[in-house]
């Protein structure tokens, strides 16, 4: 997690609890206590909190003590991913209003770590769990594990349907299929006839994006372009640059003028390679990014599909609290999908006249 994301997390924890302990924050974020103490020093120097031994205090603490939180809710998410800090913020907003305390575990797409984090949270007495299981494991094994957890569970940004029993578990996720359709429709409305798709196929989001791309292509009677698979490691600049060059060569040959890219860091690097090769974005190549975590900060701010991250966190927290507070209510399982939106910036424009 980058420093600014940790700083935002520290500030939000202070808003919720009035004080923080460096050791607890370090464990929640899976970083060293030295890193958190350094973050606290920087924020205290800016006048955003009061530094004390072992942690920090909020400068806005009320003189009267608030009602203590009555419900402990655990969440295990891949927080090192840029995507999830806003989701957690959404959880915290609801937790503070519902007198719940949110305890985080960070798994980082590691199944064994994920399960140990859940066991630890259960040992701490959490009454409900919000989980984003790693997609790098057998679906039947995940189903068996989830259905054995003894407290209410809400799945976040996952669709697990290996067994009829696991489908009884509540879930909330983004309709990424719809998000891909939004992007392609936007490019088609601008006059682009040949629209490509490039995805990081390692992510669990990629299949939904590909499904949406193929669905909208069929609906618009548009010939789909073969999907380009991108390297997963965002730090492997050479591999992504090579993939971008191959992609651009193929698109120039086949007349592609519009492109949907998952995710932001791939889209930013592809846009840079376009410009290095003398292709203008958006005049020669219109680009839509998928995720909208970093898209606004590209050299040419990228039009992007924006998942409802804060709302995802809010709905997941509300859902698990409902199950905790009404354990005897035989409500039907809820599978909630939230629609993303398209945020139009400067990387999309009408197709070139010769296209």
Short mmCIF file of the C-alpha atoms (twelve columns), coordinates in Angstrom:
data_MODEL
# 
_entry.id   MODEL 
# 
loop_
_atom_site.group_PDB 
_atom_site.id 
_atom_site.type_symbol 
_atom_site.label_atom_id 
_atom_site.label_alt_id 
_atom_site.label_comp_id 
_atom_site.label_asym_id 
_atom_site.label_seq_id 
_atom_site.Cartn_x 
_atom_site.Cartn_y 
_atom_site.Cartn_z 
_atom_site.pdbx_PDB_model_num 
ATOM 1   C CA . UNK A 1   0.000   0.000   0.000   1 
ATOM 2   C CA . UNK A 2   1.328   3.437   -0.922  1 
ATOM 3   C CA . UNK A 3   1.980   6.063   1.798   1 
ATOM 4   C CA . UNK A 4   -0.999  8.249   0.852   1 
ATOM 5   C CA . UNK A 5   -3.356  5.257   1.144   1 
ATOM 6   C CA . UNK A 6   -1.949  4.385   4.588   1 
ATOM 7   C CA . UNK A 7   -2.334  8.015   5.674   1 
ATOM 8   C CA . UNK A 8   -5.981  8.038   4.611   1 
ATOM 9   C CA . UNK A 9   -6.548  4.800   6.497   1 
ATOM 10  C CA . UNK A 10  -4.933  6.185   9.673   1 
ATOM 11  C CA . UNK A 11  -7.055  9.328   9.531   1 
ATOM 12  C CA . UNK A 12  -10.264 7.330   9.040   1 
ATOM 13  C CA . UNK A 13  -9.415  5.059   11.984  1 
ATOM 14  C CA . UNK A 14  -8.961  8.130   14.162  1 
ATOM 15  C CA . UNK A 15  -12.313 9.501   13.021  1 
ATOM 16  C CA . UNK A 16  -13.969 6.236   14.009  1 
ATOM 17  C CA . UNK A 17  -12.196 5.424   17.264  1 
ATOM 18  C CA . UNK A 18  -10.542 8.627   18.526  1 
ATOM 19  C CA . UNK A 19  -7.201  6.878   18.996  1 
ATOM 20  C CA . UNK A 20  -4.985  4.353   17.248  1 
ATOM 21  C CA . UNK A 21  -2.166  2.041   18.263  1 
ATOM 22  C CA . UNK A 22  0.726   1.736   15.827  1 
ATOM 23  C CA . UNK A 23  1.139   -1.998  16.491  1 
ATOM 24  C CA . UNK A 24  -2.525  -2.762  15.695  1 
ATOM 25  C CA . UNK A 25  -2.496  -0.699  12.506  1 
ATOM 26  C CA . UNK A 26  0.751   -2.340  11.391  1 
ATOM 27  C CA . UNK A 27  -0.752  -5.794  11.863  1 
ATOM 28  C CA . UNK A 28  -3.976  -4.842  10.041  1 
ATOM 29  C CA . UNK A 29  -2.086  -3.457  7.043   1 
ATOM 30  C CA . UNK A 30  0.652   -6.108  7.122   1 
ATOM 31  C CA . UNK A 31  3.469   -3.563  7.335   1 
ATOM 32  C CA . UNK A 32  6.146   -2.921  9.957   1 
ATOM 33  C CA . UNK A 33  5.383   -0.848  13.095  1 
ATOM 34  C CA . UNK A 34  8.295   1.409   12.111  1 
ATOM 35  C CA . UNK A 35  6.462   2.304   8.896   1 
ATOM 36  C CA . UNK A 36  3.287   3.213   10.800  1 
ATOM 37  C CA . UNK A 37  5.195   5.255   13.396  1 
ATOM 38  C CA . UNK A 38  6.821   7.165   10.542  1 
ATOM 39  C CA . UNK A 39  3.379   7.781   9.010   1 
ATOM 40  C CA . UNK A 40  2.074   9.032   12.352  1 
ATOM 41  C CA . UNK A 41  5.050   11.388  12.670  1 
ATOM 42  C CA . UNK A 42  4.360   12.844  9.230   1 
ATOM 43  C CA . UNK A 43  0.647   13.327  9.907   1 
ATOM 44  C CA . UNK A 44  1.308   14.811  13.340  1 
ATOM 45  C CA . UNK A 45  3.773   17.275  11.813  1 
ATOM 46  C CA . UNK A 46  0.953   18.377  9.488   1 
ATOM 47  C CA . UNK A 47  -1.332  18.954  12.462  1 
ATOM 48  C CA . UNK A 48  -3.696  16.111  11.569  1 
ATOM 49  C CA . UNK A 49  -3.323  14.097  14.784  1 
ATOM 50  C CA . UNK A 50  -1.644  14.154  18.187  1 
ATOM 51  C CA . UNK A 51  1.340   11.842  18.545  1 
ATOM 52  C CA . UNK A 52  1.447   9.812   21.790  1 
ATOM 53  C CA . UNK A 53  3.534   6.891   22.986  1 
ATOM 54  C CA . UNK A 54  2.599   3.850   20.914  1 
ATOM 55  C CA . UNK A 55  0.149   5.596   18.633  1 
ATOM 56  C CA . UNK A 56  -1.880  8.751   18.111  1 
ATOM 57  C CA . UNK A 57  -4.974  10.614  19.296  1 
ATOM 58  C CA . UNK A 58  -7.552  12.491  17.271  1 
ATOM 59  C CA . UNK A 59  -7.460  16.264  17.647  1 
ATOM 60  C CA . UNK A 60  -11.239 16.300  17.319  1 
ATOM 61  C CA . UNK A 61  -12.045 13.985  20.218  1 
ATOM 62  C CA . UNK A 62  -15.263 14.798  22.047  1 
ATOM 63  C CA . UNK A 63  -15.064 15.479  25.770  1 
ATOM 64  C CA . UNK A 64  -17.839 12.972  26.369  1 
ATOM 65  C CA . UNK A 65  -17.168 9.360   25.523  1 
ATOM 66  C CA . UNK A 66  -19.266 7.950   22.673  1 
ATOM 67  C CA . UNK A 67  -21.297 4.793   23.113  1 
ATOM 68  C CA . UNK A 68  -18.988 1.828   22.752  1 
ATOM 69  C CA . UNK A 69  -19.330 -0.239  19.611  1 
ATOM 70  C CA . UNK A 70  -21.541 -3.233  20.330  1 
ATOM 71  C CA . UNK A 71  -20.792 -5.425  17.306  1 
ATOM 72  C CA . UNK A 72  -17.451 -6.678  16.018  1 
ATOM 73  C CA . UNK A 73  -17.285 -7.237  12.264  1 
ATOM 74  C CA . UNK A 74  -14.234 -8.710  10.541  1 
ATOM 75  C CA . UNK A 75  -13.168 -8.081  6.962   1 
ATOM 76  C CA . UNK A 76  -10.454 -9.906  5.026   1 
ATOM 77  C CA . UNK A 77  -9.578  -8.160  1.771   1 
ATOM 78  C CA . UNK A 78  -6.478  -7.763  -0.447  1 
ATOM 79  C CA . UNK A 79  -5.846  -4.250  0.901   1 
ATOM 80  C CA . UNK A 80  -2.476  -3.927  -0.839  1 
ATOM 81  C CA . UNK A 81  -4.490  -3.634  -4.040  1 
ATOM 82  C CA . UNK A 82  -5.235  0.035   -4.874  1 
ATOM 83  C CA . UNK A 83  -8.876  -0.931  -5.406  1 
ATOM 84  C CA . UNK A 84  -9.825  -1.754  -1.834  1 
ATOM 85  C CA . UNK A 85  -9.034  1.228   0.447   1 
ATOM 86  C CA . UNK A 86  -12.147 3.038   -0.810  1 
ATOM 87  C CA . UNK A 87  -14.211 -0.111  -0.279  1 
ATOM 88  C CA . UNK A 88  -12.998 -0.291  3.320   1 
ATOM 89  C CA . UNK A 89  -13.821 3.390   3.745   1 
ATOM 90  C CA . UNK A 90  -17.402 2.604   2.737   1 
ATOM 91  C CA . UNK A 91  -17.548 -0.126  5.383   1 
ATOM 92  C CA . UNK A 92  -16.246 2.274   8.021   1 
ATOM 93  C CA . UNK A 93  -18.858 4.910   7.201   1 
ATOM 94  C CA . UNK A 94  -21.655 2.456   7.933   1 
ATOM 95  C CA . UNK A 95  -19.887 0.840   10.892  1 
ATOM 96  C CA . UNK A 96  -19.613 4.165   12.709  1 
ATOM 97  C CA . UNK A 97  -23.342 4.814   12.293  1 
ATOM 98  C CA . UNK A 98  -24.384 1.297   13.302  1 
ATOM 99  C CA . UNK A 99  -22.147 1.206   16.388  1 
ATOM 100 C CA . UNK A 100 -20.033 -1.564  14.935  1 
ATOM 101 C CA . UNK A 101 -16.281 -1.907  15.068  1 
ATOM 102 C CA . UNK A 102 -14.532 -3.075  11.919  1 
ATOM 103 C CA . UNK A 103 -11.412 -5.246  12.301  1 
ATOM 104 C CA . UNK A 104 -9.348  -5.751  9.165   1 
ATOM 105 C CA . UNK A 105 -7.234  -8.650  8.020   1 
ATOM 106 C CA . UNK A 106 -5.054  -8.378  4.916   1 
ATOM 107 C CA . UNK A 107 -4.545  -11.516 2.837   1 
ATOM 108 C CA . UNK A 108 -2.979  -10.348 -0.420  1 
ATOM 109 C CA . UNK A 109 -4.425  -13.141 -2.630  1 
ATOM 110 C CA . UNK A 110 -2.771  -15.847 -0.505  1 
ATOM 111 C CA . UNK A 111 -5.310  -18.563 0.428   1 
ATOM 112 C CA . UNK A 112 -3.430  -19.834 3.481   1 
ATOM 113 C CA . UNK A 113 -2.955  -16.325 4.856   1 
ATOM 114 C CA . UNK A 114 -6.609  -15.637 4.149   1 
ATOM 115 C CA . UNK A 115 -7.782  -18.557 6.233   1 
ATOM 116 C CA . UNK A 116 -5.418  -17.798 9.096   1 
ATOM 117 C CA . UNK A 117 -6.712  -14.208 9.155   1 
ATOM 118 C CA . UNK A 118 -10.274 -15.506 9.387   1 
ATOM 119 C CA . UNK A 119 -9.336  -17.842 12.254  1 
ATOM 120 C CA . UNK A 120 -7.692  -14.949 14.082  1 
ATOM 121 C CA . UNK A 121 -10.748 -12.734 13.618  1 
ATOM 122 C CA . UNK A 122 -13.021 -15.488 14.894  1 
ATOM 123 C CA . UNK A 123 -10.775 -15.891 17.942  1 
ATOM 124 C CA . UNK A 124 -11.201 -12.161 18.599  1 
ATOM 125 C CA . UNK A 125 -14.960 -12.653 18.728  1 
ATOM 126 C CA . UNK A 126 -16.175 -11.144 15.468  1 
ATOM 127 C CA . UNK A 127 -19.881 -11.713 14.932  1 
ATOM 128 C CA . UNK A 128 -19.846 -11.417 11.146  1 
ATOM 129 C CA . UNK A 129 -17.332 -11.486 8.298   1 
ATOM 130 C CA . UNK A 130 -16.898 -9.730  4.960   1 
ATOM 131 C CA . UNK A 131 -14.582 -11.746 2.724   1 
ATOM 132 C CA . UNK A 132 -12.934 -11.393 -0.670  1 
ATOM 133 C CA . UNK A 133 -11.595 -14.921 -1.189  1 
ATOM 134 C CA . UNK A 134 -8.586  -15.370 -3.420  1 
ATOM 135 C CA . UNK A 135 -9.512  -16.633 -6.871  1 
ATOM 136 C CA . UNK A 136 -6.274  -18.659 -6.956  1 
ATOM 137 C CA . UNK A 137 -7.776  -21.770 -5.379  1 
ATOM 138 C CA . UNK A 138 -10.162 -24.597 -6.152  1 
ATOM 139 C CA . UNK A 139 -13.786 -23.416 -6.156  1 
ATOM 140 C CA . UNK A 140 -15.046 -26.539 -4.340  1 
ATOM 141 C CA . UNK A 141 -12.460 -26.049 -1.576  1 
ATOM 142 C CA . UNK A 142 -13.509 -22.417 -1.185  1 
ATOM 143 C CA . UNK A 143 -17.160 -23.442 -1.000  1 
ATOM 144 C CA . UNK A 144 -16.461 -26.033 1.721   1 
ATOM 145 C CA . UNK A 145 -14.458 -23.525 3.742   1 
ATOM 146 C CA . UNK A 146 -17.000 -20.714 3.460   1 
ATOM 147 C CA . UNK A 147 -19.980 -22.835 4.444   1 
ATOM 148 C CA . UNK A 148 -18.125 -24.078 7.554   1 
ATOM 149 C CA . UNK A 149 -17.541 -20.571 8.965   1 
ATOM 150 C CA . UNK A 150 -19.722 -20.292 12.102  1 
ATOM 151 C CA . UNK A 151 -20.775 -16.631 11.726  1 
ATOM 152 C CA . UNK A 152 -22.661 -14.785 8.957   1 
ATOM 153 C CA . UNK A 153 -20.517 -14.164 5.876   1 
ATOM 154 C CA . UNK A 154 -20.890 -11.667 3.039   1 
ATOM 155 C CA . UNK A 155 -18.771 -12.162 -0.076  1 
ATOM 156 C CA . UNK A 156 -17.342 -8.980  -1.576  1 
ATOM 157 C CA . UNK A 157 -16.534 -8.636  -5.298  1 
ATOM 158 C CA . UNK A 158 -16.710 -12.392 -5.755  1 
ATOM 159 C CA . UNK A 159 -19.152 -14.810 -7.370  1 
ATOM 160 C CA . UNK A 160 -18.777 -18.259 -5.849  1 
ATOM 161 C CA . UNK A 161 -21.309 -20.827 -7.079  1 
ATOM 162 C CA . UNK A 162 -19.501 -24.161 -6.882  1 
ATOM 163 C CA . UNK A 163 -22.304 -25.719 -4.784  1 
ATOM 164 C CA . UNK A 164 -25.938 -24.949 -4.064  1 
ATOM 165 C CA . UNK A 165 -25.007 -24.508 -0.394  1 
ATOM 166 C CA . UNK A 166 -22.425 -21.786 -1.019  1 
ATOM 167 C CA . UNK A 167 -24.943 -19.916 -3.152  1 
ATOM 168 C CA . UNK A 168 -26.893 -19.375 0.073   1 
ATOM 169 C CA . UNK A 169 -24.160 -16.953 1.199   1 
ATOM 170 C CA . UNK A 170 -24.923 -13.254 0.749   1 
ATOM 171 C CA . UNK A 171 -22.774 -11.323 -1.704  1 
ATOM 172 C CA . UNK A 172 -22.287 -7.842  -3.105  1 
ATOM 173 C CA . UNK A 173 -20.242 -7.113  -6.205  1 
ATOM 174 C CA . UNK A 174 -19.860 -4.808  -9.165  1 
ATOM 175 C CA . UNK A 175 -21.578 -5.737  -12.416 1 
ATOM 176 C CA . UNK A 176 -18.351 -5.671  -14.424 1 
ATOM 177 C CA . UNK A 177 -20.101 -7.125  -17.460 1 
ATOM 178 C CA . UNK A 178 -22.230 -3.993  -17.578 1 
ATOM 179 C CA . UNK A 179 -19.100 -1.879  -17.074 1 
ATOM 180 C CA . UNK A 180 -17.476 -3.320  -20.190 1 
ATOM 181 C CA . UNK A 181 -20.667 -2.699  -22.138 1 
ATOM 182 C CA . UNK A 182 -20.660 0.943   -21.002 1 
ATOM 183 C CA . UNK A 183 -17.127 1.435   -22.296 1 
ATOM 184 C CA . UNK A 184 -17.725 -0.173  -25.693 1 
ATOM 185 C CA . UNK A 185 -21.011 1.698   -26.197 1 
ATOM 186 C CA . UNK A 186 -19.230 4.976   -25.428 1 
ATOM 187 C CA . UNK A 187 -16.571 4.287   -28.051 1 
ATOM 188 C CA . UNK A 188 -19.156 3.132   -30.584 1 
ATOM 189 C CA . UNK A 189 -21.224 6.285   -29.999 1 
ATOM 190 C CA . UNK A 190 -18.086 8.270   -30.899 1 
ATOM 191 C CA . UNK A 191 -17.968 6.510   -34.253 1 
ATOM 192 C CA . UNK A 192 -15.321 3.855   -33.579 1 
ATOM 193 C CA . UNK A 193 -16.089 0.763   -35.655 1 
ATOM 194 C CA . UNK A 194 -13.146 -1.407  -34.589 1 
ATOM 195 C CA . UNK A 195 -12.785 -1.577  -30.812 1 
ATOM 196 C CA . UNK A 196 -10.175 -3.706  -29.046 1 
ATOM 197 C CA . UNK A 197 -9.986  -5.183  -25.561 1 
ATOM 198 C CA . UNK A 198 -6.785  -5.760  -23.569 1 
ATOM 199 C CA . UNK A 199 -6.985  -7.327  -20.113 1 
ATOM 200 C CA . UNK A 200 -4.877  -8.589  -17.263 1 
ATOM 201 C CA . UNK A 201 -6.302  -12.118 -17.310 1 
ATOM 202 C CA . UNK A 202 -4.824  -12.903 -13.870 1 
ATOM 203 C CA . UNK A 203 -7.532  -10.867 -12.149 1 
ATOM 204 C CA . UNK A 204 -10.956 -12.285 -11.246 1 
ATOM 205 C CA . UNK A 205 -12.536 -9.275  -12.980 1 
ATOM 206 C CA . UNK A 206 -11.181 -10.143 -16.440 1 
ATOM 207 C CA . UNK A 207 -13.728 -12.874 -17.357 1 
ATOM 208 C CA . UNK A 208 -16.651 -10.552 -16.622 1 
ATOM 209 C CA . UNK A 209 -15.111 -7.774  -18.706 1 
ATOM 210 C CA . UNK A 210 -14.542 -10.172 -21.600 1 
ATOM 211 C CA . UNK A 211 -18.123 -11.408 -21.295 1 
ATOM 212 C CA . UNK A 212 -19.458 -7.846  -21.426 1 
ATOM 213 C CA . UNK A 213 -17.282 -7.026  -24.433 1 
ATOM 214 C CA . UNK A 214 -18.570 -10.032 -26.390 1 
ATOM 215 C CA . UNK A 215 -22.179 -9.368  -25.397 1 
ATOM 216 C CA . UNK A 216 -22.176 -5.749  -26.514 1 
ATOM 217 C CA . UNK A 217 -20.316 -6.636  -29.706 1 
ATOM 218 C CA . UNK A 218 -23.064 -9.119  -30.586 1 
ATOM 219 C CA . UNK A 219 -25.823 -6.674  -29.688 1 
ATOM 220 C CA . UNK A 220 -24.302 -3.900  -31.804 1 
ATOM 221 C CA . UNK A 221 -23.506 -6.293  -34.667 1 
ATOM 222 C CA . UNK A 222 -19.863 -5.330  -34.229 1 
ATOM 223 C CA . UNK A 223 -17.099 -7.748  -35.178 1 
ATOM 224 C CA . UNK A 224 -15.123 -8.438  -31.980 1 
ATOM 225 C CA . UNK A 225 -11.358 -8.074  -32.083 1 
ATOM 226 C CA . UNK A 226 -9.297  -10.919 -30.513 1 
ATOM 227 C CA . UNK A 227 -8.713  -10.148 -26.839 1 
ATOM 228 C CA . UNK A 228 -5.121  -9.224  -25.959 1 
ATOM 229 C CA . UNK A 229 -3.742  -10.701 -22.725 1 
ATOM 230 C CA . UNK A 230 -1.489  -8.321  -20.788 1 
ATOM 231 C CA . UNK A 231 1.315   -9.151  -18.309 1 
ATOM 232 C CA . UNK A 232 0.052   -9.165  -14.735 1 
ATOM 233 C CA . UNK A 233 2.999   -7.640  -12.887 1 
ATOM 234 C CA . UNK A 234 2.561   -3.829  -12.917 1 
ATOM 235 C CA . UNK A 235 6.256   -3.433  -12.095 1 
ATOM 236 C CA . UNK A 236 7.419   -5.349  -15.176 1 
ATOM 237 C CA . UNK A 237 7.573   -2.257  -17.361 1 
ATOM 238 C CA . UNK A 238 9.551   -4.009  -20.092 1 
ATOM 239 C CA . UNK A 239 6.991   -6.803  -20.488 1 
ATOM 240 C CA . UNK A 240 4.060   -4.383  -20.563 1 
ATOM 241 C CA . UNK A 241 5.874   -2.117  -23.034 1 
ATOM 242 C CA . UNK A 242 6.568   -5.068  -25.323 1 
ATOM 243 C CA . UNK A 243 2.929   -6.162  -25.100 1 
ATOM 244 C CA . UNK A 244 1.793   -2.601  -25.827 1 
ATOM 245 C CA . UNK A 245 3.977   -2.393  -28.919 1 
ATOM 246 C CA . UNK A 246 2.659   -5.704  -30.241 1 
ATOM 247 C CA . UNK A 247 -0.904  -4.595  -29.531 1 
ATOM 248 C CA . UNK A 248 -0.408  -1.287  -31.346 1 
ATOM 249 C CA . UNK A 249 1.214   -3.003  -34.341 1 
ATOM 250 C CA . UNK A 250 -1.768  -5.332  -34.672 1 
ATOM 251 C CA . UNK A 251 -4.327  -2.560  -34.198 1 
ATOM 252 C CA . UNK A 252 -2.690  -0.307  -36.778 1 
ATOM 253 C CA . UNK A 253 -2.760  -3.237  -39.205 1 
ATOM 254 C CA . UNK A 254 -6.424  -4.070  -38.563 1 
ATOM 255 C CA . UNK A 255 -7.826  -0.551  -38.218 1 
ATOM 256 C CA . UNK A 256 -8.658  -0.524  -34.503 1 
ATOM 257 C CA . UNK A 257 -9.166  3.062   -33.256 1 
ATOM 258 C CA . UNK A 258 -10.771 2.470   -29.841 1 
ATOM 259 C CA . UNK A 259 -9.497  0.390   -26.932 1 
ATOM 260 C CA . UNK A 260 -10.764 -0.796  -23.542 1 
ATOM 261 C CA . UNK A 261 -7.924  -1.695  -21.156 1 
ATOM 262 C CA . UNK A 262 -8.035  -3.429  -17.794 1 
ATOM 263 C CA . UNK A 263 -6.492  -2.146  -15.585 1 
ATOM 264 C CA . UNK A 264 -5.385  1.464   -15.006 1 
ATOM 265 C CA . UNK A 265 -1.642  0.876   -14.825 1 
ATOM 266 C CA . UNK A 266 -1.786  -1.067  -18.101 1 
ATOM 267 C CA . UNK A 267 -3.877  1.644   -19.763 1 
ATOM 268 C CA . UNK A 268 -1.482  4.370   -18.635 1 
ATOM 269 C CA . UNK A 269 1.528   2.520   -20.041 1 
ATOM 270 C CA . UNK A 270 -0.230  1.721   -23.333 1 
ATOM 271 C CA . UNK A 271 -1.137  5.405   -23.717 1 
ATOM 272 C CA . UNK A 272 2.506   6.342   -23.100 1 
ATOM 273 C CA . UNK A 273 3.717   3.868   -25.734 1 
ATOM 274 C CA . UNK A 274 1.184   5.271   -28.218 1 
ATOM 275 C CA . UNK A 275 2.555   8.761   -27.681 1 
ATOM 276 C CA . UNK A 276 6.178   7.599   -27.941 1 
ATOM 277 C CA . UNK A 277 5.315   6.104   -31.322 1 
ATOM 278 C CA . UNK A 278 3.735   9.317   -32.540 1 
ATOM 279 C CA . UNK A 279 0.125   8.209   -32.073 1 
ATOM 280 C CA . UNK A 280 -2.085  10.828  -30.495 1 
ATOM 281 C CA . UNK A 281 -4.452  9.939   -27.665 1 
ATOM 282 C CA . UNK A 282 -7.365  10.336  -28.293 1 
ATOM 283 C CA . UNK A 283 -7.181  11.575  -31.895 1 
ATOM 284 C CA . UNK A 284 -5.520  8.426   -33.297 1 
ATOM 285 C CA . UNK A 285 -6.328  5.958   -30.516 1 
ATOM 286 C CA . UNK A 286 -9.155  6.453   -28.020 1 
ATOM 287 C CA . UNK A 287 -8.578  4.634   -24.732 1 
ATOM 288 C CA . UNK A 288 -10.980 3.706   -21.932 1 
ATOM 289 C CA . UNK A 289 -9.440  2.337   -18.744 1 
ATOM 290 C CA . UNK A 290 -11.159 -0.060  -16.360 1 
ATOM 291 C CA . UNK A 291 -10.928 0.494   -12.568 1 
ATOM 292 C CA . UNK A 292 -10.451 4.279   -12.282 1 
ATOM 293 C CA . UNK A 293 -7.999  4.216   -9.403  1 
ATOM 294 C CA . UNK A 294 -5.114  5.924   -11.217 1 
ATOM 295 C CA . UNK A 295 -6.752  6.882   -14.532 1 
ATOM 296 C CA . UNK A 296 -7.262  10.562  -13.712 1 
ATOM 297 C CA . UNK A 297 -3.522  10.997  -13.131 1 
ATOM 298 C CA . UNK A 298 -2.298  9.835   -16.553 1 
ATOM 299 C CA . UNK A 299 -0.529  12.366  -18.799 1 
ATOM 300 C CA . UNK A 300 -3.744  12.381  -20.820 1 
ATOM 301 C CA . UNK A 301 -6.409  11.834  -18.134 1 
ATOM 302 C CA . UNK A 302 -8.138  8.603   -19.059 1 
ATOM 303 C CA . UNK A 303 -11.835 8.069   -19.543 1 
ATOM 304 C CA . UNK A 304 -12.591 5.148   -17.247 1 
ATOM 305 C CA . UNK A 305 -15.183 2.712   -15.991 1 
ATOM 306 C CA . UNK A 306 -15.584 3.577   -12.306 1 
ATOM 307 C CA . UNK A 307 -16.784 0.786   -9.984  1 
ATOM 308 C CA . UNK A 308 -18.860 1.980   -6.995  1 
ATOM 309 C CA . UNK A 309 -16.159 1.161   -4.445  1 
ATOM 310 C CA . UNK A 310 -17.473 3.152   -1.473  1 
ATOM 311 C CA . UNK A 311 -21.008 1.882   -2.086  1 
ATOM 312 C CA . UNK A 312 -19.724 -1.704  -2.223  1 
ATOM 313 C CA . UNK A 313 -18.270 -1.330  1.246   1 
ATOM 314 C CA . UNK A 314 -21.410 0.291   2.596   1 
ATOM 315 C CA . UNK A 315 -23.718 -2.403  1.234   1 
ATOM 316 C CA . UNK A 316 -21.493 -5.247  2.428   1 
ATOM 317 C CA . UNK A 317 -21.422 -3.834  5.959   1 
ATOM 318 C CA . UNK A 318 -25.184 -3.261  5.997   1 
ATOM 319 C CA . UNK A 319 -25.774 -6.785  4.717   1 
ATOM 320 C CA . UNK A 320 -23.642 -8.513  7.336   1 
ATOM 321 C CA . UNK A 321 -25.059 -6.336  10.138  1 
ATOM 322 C CA . UNK A 322 -28.583 -7.338  9.116   1 
ATOM 323 C CA . UNK A 323 -27.640 -11.005 9.442   1 
ATOM 324 C CA . UNK A 324 -25.945 -10.443 12.805  1 
ATOM 325 C CA . UNK A 325 -28.784 -8.392  14.291  1 
ATOM 326 C CA . UNK A 326 -31.571 -10.651 12.994  1 
ATOM 327 C CA . UNK A 327 -30.178 -14.182 13.306  1 
ATOM 328 C CA . UNK A 328 -33.603 -15.813 13.528  1 
ATOM 329 C CA . UNK A 329 -35.046 -14.054 10.498  1 
ATOM 330 C CA . UNK A 330 -35.189 -16.516 7.605   1 
ATOM 331 C CA . UNK A 331 -34.602 -13.933 4.891   1 
ATOM 332 C CA . UNK A 332 -33.718 -15.142 1.417   1 
ATOM 333 C CA . UNK A 333 -30.018 -14.888 0.499   1 
ATOM 334 C CA . UNK A 334 -29.117 -11.601 -1.153  1 
ATOM 335 C CA . UNK A 335 -26.868 -11.407 -4.222  1 
ATOM 336 C CA . UNK A 336 -26.513 -7.700  -4.926  1 
ATOM 337 C CA . UNK A 337 -24.848 -6.286  -8.032  1 
ATOM 338 C CA . UNK A 338 -24.039 -2.569  -8.220  1 
ATOM 339 C CA . UNK A 339 -23.638 -0.782  -11.530 1 
ATOM 340 C CA . UNK A 340 -20.405 1.070   -12.329 1 
ATOM 341 C CA . UNK A 341 -20.456 4.397   -14.145 1 
ATOM 342 C CA . UNK A 342 -18.436 5.844   -16.997 1 
ATOM 343 C CA . UNK A 343 -16.234 8.811   -16.092 1 
ATOM 344 C CA . UNK A 344 -15.441 10.691  -19.302 1 
ATOM 345 C CA . UNK A 345 -12.103 12.495  -19.404 1 
ATOM 346 C CA . UNK A 346 -9.690  13.416  -22.192 1 
ATOM 347 C CA . UNK A 347 -8.634  10.064  -23.671 1 
ATOM 348 C CA . UNK A 348 -11.727 9.488   -25.828 1 
ATOM 349 C CA . UNK A 349 -12.877 11.477  -28.852 1 
ATOM 350 C CA . UNK A 350 -14.680 10.871  -32.167 1 
ATOM 351 C CA . UNK A 351 -13.072 8.342   -34.476 1 
ATOM 352 C CA . UNK A 352 -10.653 9.756   -37.052 1 
ATOM 353 C CA . UNK A 353 -12.308 10.612  -40.365 1 
ATOM 354 C CA . UNK A 354 -10.334 7.952   -42.233 1 
ATOM 355 C CA . UNK A 355 -11.391 5.170   -39.858 1 
# 
